[in-house]
Amino acid sequence: MLAVALRMLFGDRTKYLTLVMGLAFAALLMNQQGAIFMGLLNQATGPLQNVTQADLWVTDPGIQWVAEYRFLSDEQVSRVRSVEGVAWAEPFYNGFAVAELSNGDFKRCQILGIPRTTLAGQPAVMVQGRIDDLWAPDALIIEEQSAKLMNNAQVGDVIKLNDRRGVVVGICKARRGFESNAIIYTTFDNAVRYSPVGRKRVSYILVKLQEGAIASQVQERIAALGDVSAMTTGEFRRKSIAFIVAATGIGINFGITIALGFVVGLLLSASIFYQFTVENIRHFAVLKALGARTRTLVSMVMLQALTVGTIGYGIGAGAAGAFTITTRKLESELSAYLPWELLVGSFLATLLTIGLGSLLSIRRVIKVPPALVFSGM
């Protein structure tokens, strides 16, 4: 019987292809928009994408997301260093400056200042130059894509940042933030000179735990200092992402688009699948007259629905995956991210879509009278 169901499905190629392509479009819409949404959320975590050396991030207790912070003092850095279980604690600066380019243009840049002694928070990959070159006076390391935006800046170029001289000593790879500003690495002291602040000048304190130390216990000890709190990188990422989703319209806008893909797939599959069932209702009547049980007929309809749903989803998800791979290879500002959780969720949504869309067809098959085969219909 199941083989008969598949022959019925594939026999009407026009409706079969229409169903598959409609569901493929719905799956593409859900996965592609979901991937862009996930990519934007990743970008919203800013320097959390690039700093891998720290176990904990120490911030002001009132911080809501990574890009809005209250500066900490050098005294607070010293106090965190004295906490039991802390191997090292280093200041990290995150600010902005305007770069004057050689062709007369300007570019707003994100300045990341890392400690001169340990270089904690350094970029993971150097394309040109060495990270140790930051020890040179006025040294700057520019992110690869940012260098292209800054009049194709090269090693040895002189750039003015807020009317102060900087020399490009290296090019690195790093992920840019939510606003896609150019990223420049320099030492902590240079950073506060390029982008002056007040008496307090530390954006975050990067903390490395001693071997064997338990992160939650060290977090409690740091929180006991009273004017700072400590989060793991994962906790800080989740807090930043939750703020972006709740405080901006990004979540609503992408949610509407993803829901639209679900609704399109539901309506399209329901209408076409129902029409397909109606046109084949005489075949179901014949099977019923021959003694096929209702459960068998329902299984046939569900198999047809599952087949078109799986094939349509595979085509749509494959196209979304190709889009994601292409944007990453081109290092586009539209940084899509397609995790397996999104693929599983969209697959379940596709199955739900085709399942709901087949309910009308199942109802029609259940109620078909065996005598229909002898009618003139």
Protein Blocks (a to p, Z undefined) as FASTA:
>chain_A
ZZmmmmmmmmmmmlmmmmmmmmmmmmmmmmmmmmmmmmmmmmmnmmmmmmmkbmbdcddf
kbfbfklccdddfklmmmmmmpghiabdcdddddddddddfkopacddddddddfklogo
iafbdfbdcfklmmpghiacddfklmmmnopiaehiacdeehiacddfbdcdddddfkop
acddddfklmmmmmccdfblcfbdcddddehiafklmmmmmmmnopaccddfklmmmmmm
mmmmmmmmklmmmmmmmmmmmmmmmmmmmmmmmmmmmmmmmmmmmmmmnopafklmmmmm
mmmmmmmmmmmmmmmmmmmmmmmmmmmmnopablcdddfklmmmmmmmmmmmmmmmmmmm
mmmmmmpcfklmmmmZZ
